[in-house]
C-alpha cells in the first residue's frame, strides 16, 4: 500500500492505533458495566421499543 510509506515517515504515528484501541475498549467496558448495573425490567422495556 502506498500509505504505509507515508505513515512510516510521520513521528508518533504508532500512538493512533493504540489510542483507538483504548477508546474502543473503554466504550465497550462502559456498555458492559451499564448493562450489568441496569435494572432487568428496564432492559426488557428497552428491548420492546422496536416492536411498539
Jmol script that loads the backbone (N, CA, C; Angstrom):
load data "model"
ATOM      1  N   UNK A   1       0.830  -1.188   0.000  1.00  0.00           N
ATOM      2  CA  UNK A   1       0.000   0.000   0.000  1.00  0.00           C
ATOM      3  C   UNK A   1       0.872   1.248   0.000  1.00  0.00           C
ATOM      4  N   UNK A   2       0.422   2.243  -0.665  1.00  0.00           N
ATOM      5  CA  UNK A   2       1.188   3.484  -0.754  1.00  0.00           C
ATOM      6  C   UNK A   2       1.182   4.262   0.551  1.00  0.00           C
ATOM      7  N   UNK A   3       0.120   4.106   1.338  1.00  0.00           N
ATOM      8  CA  UNK A   3       0.015   4.873   2.574  1.00  0.00           C
ATOM      9  C   UNK A   3       1.045   4.446   3.614  1.00  0.00           C
ATOM     10  N   UNK A   4       1.497   3.200   3.553  1.00  0.00           N
ATOM     11  CA  UNK A   4       2.446   2.697   4.535  1.00  0.00           C
ATOM     12  C   UNK A   4       3.730   3.514   4.499  1.00  0.00           C
ATOM     13  N   UNK A   5       4.195   3.852   3.321  1.00  0.00           N
ATOM     14  CA  UNK A   5       5.444   4.627   3.203  1.00  0.00           C
ATOM     15  C   UNK A   5       5.283   6.027   3.773  1.00  0.00           C
ATOM     16  N   UNK A   6       4.129   6.631   3.568  1.00  0.00           N
ATOM     17  CA  UNK A   6       3.893   7.972   4.107  1.00  0.00           C
ATOM     18  C   UNK A   6       3.734   7.930   5.629  1.00  0.00           C
ATOM     19  N   UNK A   7       3.063   6.915   6.123  1.00  0.00           N
ATOM     20  CA  UNK A   7       2.835   6.832   7.562  1.00  0.00           C
ATOM     21  C   UNK A   7       4.109   6.517   8.326  1.00  0.00           C
ATOM     22  N   UNK A   8       5.050   5.804   7.705  1.00  0.00           N
ATOM     23  CA  UNK A   8       6.311   5.487   8.380  1.00  0.00           C
ATOM     24  C   UNK A   8       7.136   6.740   8.630  1.00  0.00           C
ATOM     25  N   UNK A   9       6.951   7.761   7.822  1.00  0.00           N
ATOM     26  CA  UNK A   9       7.732   8.993   7.958  1.00  0.00           C
ATOM     27  C   UNK A   9       7.186   9.921   9.038  1.00  0.00           C
ATOM     28  N   UNK A  10       5.940   9.717   9.483  1.00  0.00           N
ATOM     29  CA  UNK A  10       5.339  10.574  10.496  1.00  0.00           C
ATOM     30  C   UNK A  10       5.778  10.095  11.872  1.00  0.00           C
ATOM     31  N   UNK A  11       6.330  10.975  12.663  1.00  0.00           N
ATOM     32  CA  UNK A  11       6.755  10.594  14.004  1.00  0.00           C
ATOM     33  C   UNK A  11       5.545  10.474  14.903  1.00  0.00           C
ATOM     34  N   UNK A  12       5.522   9.433  15.713  1.00  0.00           N
ATOM     35  CA  UNK A  12       4.443   9.223  16.656  1.00  0.00           C
ATOM     36  C   UNK A  12       3.189   8.634  16.052  1.00  0.00           C
ATOM     37  N   UNK A  13       3.265   8.104  14.838  1.00  0.00           N
ATOM     38  CA  UNK A  13       2.073   7.560  14.194  1.00  0.00           C
ATOM     39  C   UNK A  13       1.615   6.275  14.872  1.00  0.00           C
ATOM     40  N   UNK A  14       2.484   5.621  15.600  1.00  0.00           N
ATOM     41  CA  UNK A  14       2.109   4.359  16.242  1.00  0.00           C
ATOM     42  C   UNK A  14       1.171   4.572  17.432  1.00  0.00           C
ATOM     43  N   UNK A  15       1.018   5.798  17.882  1.00  0.00           N
ATOM     44  CA  UNK A  15       0.139   6.077  19.016  1.00  0.00           C
ATOM     45  C   UNK A  15      -1.326   6.043  18.601  1.00  0.00           C
ATOM     46  N   UNK A  16      -1.635   6.300  17.330  1.00  0.00           N
ATOM     47  CA  UNK A  16      -3.031   6.344  16.880  1.00  0.00           C
ATOM     48  C   UNK A  16      -3.739   4.998  16.980  1.00  0.00           C
ATOM     49  N   UNK A  17      -3.136   3.895  16.549  1.00  0.00           N
ATOM     50  CA  UNK A  17      -3.823   2.608  16.732  1.00  0.00           C
ATOM     51  C   UNK A  17      -4.018   2.267  18.204  1.00  0.00           C
ATOM     52  N   UNK A  18      -3.054   2.587  19.028  1.00  0.00           N
ATOM     53  CA  UNK A  18      -3.166   2.314  20.458  1.00  0.00           C
ATOM     54  C   UNK A  18      -4.273   3.163  21.078  1.00  0.00           C
ATOM     55  N   UNK A  19      -4.334   4.416  20.717  1.00  0.00           N
ATOM     56  CA  UNK A  19      -5.372   5.300  21.225  1.00  0.00           C
ATOM     57  C   UNK A  19      -6.755   4.836  20.770  1.00  0.00           C
ATOM     58  N   UNK A  20      -6.872   4.411  19.528  1.00  0.00           N
ATOM     59  CA  UNK A  20      -8.150   3.909  19.022  1.00  0.00           C
ATOM     60  C   UNK A  20      -8.571   2.659  19.763  1.00  0.00           C
ATOM     61  N   UNK A  21      -7.636   1.770  20.039  1.00  0.00           N
ATOM     62  CA  UNK A  21      -7.943   0.544  20.769  1.00  0.00           C
ATOM     63  C   UNK A  21      -8.394   0.849  22.191  1.00  0.00           C
ATOM     64  N   UNK A  22      -7.773   1.817  22.827  1.00  0.00           N
ATOM     65  CA  UNK A  22      -8.145   2.190  24.194  1.00  0.00           C
ATOM     66  C   UNK A  22      -9.563   2.782  24.216  1.00  0.00           C
ATOM     67  N   UNK A  23      -9.867   3.653  23.263  1.00  0.00           N
ATOM     68  CA  UNK A  23     -11.212   4.231  23.191  1.00  0.00           C
ATOM     69  C   UNK A  23     -12.244   3.147  22.929  1.00  0.00           C
ATOM     70  N   UNK A  24     -11.944   2.237  22.020  1.00  0.00           N
ATOM     71  CA  UNK A  24     -12.822   1.116  21.704  1.00  0.00           C
ATOM     72  C   UNK A  24     -13.068   0.263  22.949  1.00  0.00           C
ATOM     73  N   UNK A  25     -12.005  -0.065  23.666  1.00  0.00           N
ATOM     74  CA  UNK A  25     -12.129  -0.893  24.865  1.00  0.00           C
ATOM     75  C   UNK A  25     -12.911  -0.202  25.971  1.00  0.00           C
ATOM     76  N   UNK A  26     -12.654   1.082  26.191  1.00  0.00           N
ATOM     77  CA  UNK A  26     -13.367   1.819  27.237  1.00  0.00           C
ATOM     78  C   UNK A  26     -14.854   1.938  26.924  1.00  0.00           C
ATOM     79  N   UNK A  27     -15.187   2.125  25.659  1.00  0.00           N
ATOM     80  CA  UNK A  27     -16.594   2.223  25.277  1.00  0.00           C
ATOM     81  C   UNK A  27     -17.324   0.918  25.599  1.00  0.00           C
ATOM     82  N   UNK A  28     -16.763  -0.212  25.188  1.00  0.00           N
ATOM     83  CA  UNK A  28     -17.448  -1.471  25.416  1.00  0.00           C
ATOM     84  C   UNK A  28     -17.387  -1.913  26.874  1.00  0.00           C
ATOM     85  N   UNK A  29     -16.365  -1.519  27.591  1.00  0.00           N
ATOM     86  CA  UNK A  29     -16.333  -1.777  29.020  1.00  0.00           C
ATOM     87  C   UNK A  29     -17.419  -0.964  29.722  1.00  0.00           C
ATOM     88  N   UNK A  30     -17.588   0.280  29.306  1.00  0.00           N
ATOM     89  CA  UNK A  30     -18.650   1.109  29.867  1.00  0.00           C
ATOM     90  C   UNK A  30     -20.027   0.553  29.558  1.00  0.00           C
ATOM     91  N   UNK A  31     -20.223   0.079  28.340  1.00  0.00           N
ATOM     92  CA  UNK A  31     -21.514  -0.512  27.980  1.00  0.00           C
ATOM     93  C   UNK A  31     -21.765  -1.786  28.777  1.00  0.00           C
ATOM     94  N   UNK A  32     -20.742  -2.591  28.993  1.00  0.00           N
ATOM     95  CA  UNK A  32     -20.889  -3.816  29.777  1.00  0.00           C
ATOM     96  C   UNK A  32     -21.274  -3.493  31.209  1.00  0.00           C
ATOM     97  N   UNK A  33     -20.616  -2.504  31.796  1.00  0.00           N
ATOM     98  CA  UNK A  33     -20.950  -2.101  33.165  1.00  0.00           C
ATOM     99  C   UNK A  33     -22.363  -1.550  33.240  1.00  0.00           C
ATOM    100  N   UNK A  34     -22.783  -0.784  32.231  1.00  0.00           N
ATOM    101  CA  UNK A  34     -24.142  -0.244  32.218  1.00  0.00           C
ATOM    102  C   UNK A  34     -25.172  -1.360  32.161  1.00  0.00           C
ATOM    103  N   UNK A  35     -24.930  -2.355  31.310  1.00  0.00           N
ATOM    104  CA  UNK A  35     -25.875  -3.470  31.183  1.00  0.00           C
ATOM    105  C   UNK A  35     -25.943  -4.268  32.484  1.00  0.00           C
ATOM    106  N   UNK A  36     -24.816  -4.475  33.131  1.00  0.00           N
ATOM    107  CA  UNK A  36     -24.807  -5.258  34.367  1.00  0.00           C
ATOM    108  C   UNK A  36     -25.469  -4.516  35.527  1.00  0.00           C
ATOM    109  N   UNK A  37     -25.373  -3.189  35.540  1.00  0.00           N
ATOM    110  CA  UNK A  37     -25.926  -2.414  36.649  1.00  0.00           C
ATOM    111  C   UNK A  37     -27.383  -2.008  36.438  1.00  0.00           C
ATOM    112  N   UNK A  38     -27.850  -2.063  35.188  1.00  0.00           N
ATOM    113  CA  UNK A  38     -29.209  -1.608  34.884  1.00  0.00           C
ATOM    114  C   UNK A  38     -30.230  -2.636  35.339  1.00  0.00           C
ATOM    115  N   UNK A  39     -31.368  -2.122  35.801  1.00  0.00           N
ATOM    116  CA  UNK A  39     -32.468  -2.973  36.238  1.00  0.00           C
ATOM    117  C   UNK A  39     -32.963  -3.824  35.069  1.00  0.00           C
ATOM    118  N   UNK A  40     -33.229  -5.092  35.321  1.00  0.00           N
ATOM    119  CA  UNK A  40     -33.638  -6.031  34.275  1.00  0.00           C
ATOM    120  C   UNK A  40     -34.971  -5.641  33.645  1.00  0.00           C
ATOM    121  N   UNK A  41     -35.886  -5.060  34.434  1.00  0.00           N
ATOM    122  CA  UNK A  41     -37.166  -4.623  33.878  1.00  0.00           C
ATOM    123  C   UNK A  41     -36.979  -3.479  32.889  1.00  0.00           C
ATOM    124  N   UNK A  42     -36.050  -2.594  33.183  1.00  0.00           N
ATOM    125  CA  UNK A  42     -35.759  -1.500  32.247  1.00  0.00           C
ATOM    126  C   UNK A  42     -35.196  -2.046  30.944  1.00  0.00           C
ATOM    127  N   UNK A  43     -34.328  -3.055  31.017  1.00  0.00           N
ATOM    128  CA  UNK A  43     -33.779  -3.658  29.805  1.00  0.00           C
ATOM    129  C   UNK A  43     -34.869  -4.339  28.983  1.00  0.00           C
ATOM    130  N   UNK A  44     -35.846  -4.942  29.643  1.00  0.00           N
ATOM    131  CA  UNK A  44     -36.962  -5.547  28.914  1.00  0.00           C
ATOM    132  C   UNK A  44     -37.767  -4.481  28.187  1.00  0.00           C
ATOM    133  N   UNK A  45     -37.996  -3.337  28.863  1.00  0.00           N
ATOM    134  CA  UNK A  45     -38.729  -2.244  28.225  1.00  0.00           C
ATOM    135  C   UNK A  45     -37.959  -1.704  27.014  1.00  0.00           C
ATOM    136  N   UNK A  46     -36.658  -1.560  27.157  1.00  0.00           N
ATOM    137  CA  UNK A  46     -35.831  -1.057  26.059  1.00  0.00           C
ATOM    138  C   UNK A  46     -35.833  -2.043  24.893  1.00  0.00           C
ATOM    139  N   UNK A  47     -35.819  -3.331  25.189  1.00  0.00           N
ATOM    140  CA  UNK A  47     -35.794  -4.328  24.112  1.00  0.00           C
ATOM    141  C   UNK A  47     -37.113  -4.376  23.347  1.00  0.00           C
ATOM    142  N   UNK A  48     -38.197  -3.907  23.935  1.00  0.00           N
ATOM    143  CA  UNK A  48     -39.503  -3.912  23.277  1.00  0.00           C
ATOM    144  C   UNK A  48     -39.757  -2.666  22.437  1.00  0.00           C
ATOM    145  N   UNK A  49     -38.887  -1.673  22.504  1.00  0.00           N
ATOM    146  CA  UNK A  49     -39.097  -0.420  21.794  1.00  0.00           C
ATOM    147  C   UNK A  49     -39.286  -0.631  20.274  1.00  0.00           C
ATOM    148  N   UNK A  50     -38.461  -1.447  19.610  1.00  0.00           N
ATOM    149  CA  UNK A  50     -38.670  -1.609  18.157  1.00  0.00           C
ATOM    150  C   UNK A  50     -40.001  -2.263  17.809  1.00  0.00           C
ATOM    151  N   UNK A  51     -40.604  -3.001  18.730  1.00  0.00           N
ATOM    152  CA  UNK A  51     -41.847  -3.717  18.457  1.00  0.00           C
ATOM    153  C   UNK A  51     -43.084  -2.881  18.754  1.00  0.00           C
ATOM    154  N   UNK A  52     -42.917  -1.798  19.503  1.00  0.00           N
ATOM    155  CA  UNK A  52     -44.083  -0.973  19.862  1.00  0.00           C
ATOM    156  C   UNK A  52     -44.504  -0.054  18.746  1.00  0.00           C
TER     157      UNK A  52
END
end "model"
wireframe off; spacefill off
backbone 0.3
color backbone group
